[in-house]
Amino acid sequence: MTPALRVLIVEDEAMIAMLYTEVLAGLGHEVSTIARTEDEAVETARSFRPDMMIVDHHLHQGSGAAAVKRILADGYVPHVLVSGDFTGNETGSVCLQKPFNEAQLIRAIEVALARCPVLPAL
């Protein structure tokens, strides 16, 4: 079982963001905030310093993959990149193909945390 994490969700579809929030809260994690654009994701990650990020690859304003690259330039944050149509994994992220179930999300989070060079301070 993964320890409780402070999670940043980067998702521009409100219903999907709410579903992530419910699932993560049910797993004992705290969804600190939801960013809806690339720039908002970068700003939020820099000020909040989340333990984990769940990031939609395609955003209406900007790119989730580009946000991940910008955020990781400031230091590593475990993350899962989610998309319905991956064309490539240019970020080296743990990727989760839509649609997925709760068990697959849990597994993706575990893999992302295992890749982290230094585990988040909890």
N, C-alpha and C positions, 0 to 999 in steps of 0.2 A: 504494500500500500504506500502510495506517495504521500509525503507530509503535506500539510496545508500550504498552499501557495497563493501569493498575490498575483492575479492574472490580469494582463491587459488583453482585451479583445479588440481586434482591428477588423471591423465588419460594417459595411454600409447598408445592409438590409436589416431593419429593426427586428423583424420576426426571428431571423436567424440568430442575431445577437442575443435576443431574449432566450432562445433555446439553449445556446451555449452557456448563458448565465445560469439557467436552471440546472443543467447537467453538472456544471462545475461546482455550484453551490451544494448540490446533492452529494458530490464527492468530498465535500469539506473544504473546498477552495473558496477564496474571496475574489470576486471579480471587482477590481478596483475601479475600472473605468472602461468605457467603450469609445474607441476612436473610429471615425467614419471616413477619414481621408488620410492620404499619405503623410501630409504635413502635420496633421493632428496626432497621428501615431508617433511620429518622431518627437514632437514636442512633449507629448504625454510620457513617453518612455524615458526621455531625458530628465523630466522633473519628478516622475514617480518612482523610477527604478523598479519595475516589476520583476518578480521571480520567474515568470513564464509569460509567453505571448502565444495567442492563437490568432493567426493572421490570414485573412482572405487574400488570395493571390490577385484577384481583379477587383478594383475599387472604381466607383464612378469618378472620383477625383484622385488621380494618381494611381500608384501601383503598390500593392502589399509587398511584393517582392522587393521593390525599390526601397520601401520603408524599412524592411528588414536589413538591407545592405547599409542604409544610413545609420540605423540604430546600432548595428554590430560594430560600426566604426568607432563607437564610444566604449565598447566592451561587450563581451559575449552575454547574451540572454538566451536561455533555452527557448525554443519556439517550434511551433508546428505551422506549416504553410498549407492552407486548405484551398482546393479548387475543384471545379467541376470539369475542367478541361486543361490539364497540365500539358504544356508543349515542351517543357524542359525544366530542369531544376538548377537554374543558374546561381542560386544562393547556397546550395549545399544543405538546404533545410530538410528536416523531417517533413515529408509530404503526406497529406491525407486526401484521397480522392473522394469527392462528393458523389453520390450519397454514402454516408457511413453510419455506423451504429455507435452506441455508447462504449462498447468494449473496444472498438477500433480507436476511438478518441483516447481512451485510457491508455491503450498500448502506445499510441503515438506520443503522448505526454511522457510516458516512461522512457521511451527511446530517446526523446529530446533531452530529458534530464540526464540520461546515461552518457550522452555526448558532451555534456557540459564539462569544460576543463576544471571548473571550481563550482561545487554545488552552491545554490543560493543559501545565504545565511538565514535560517529560519528560527 
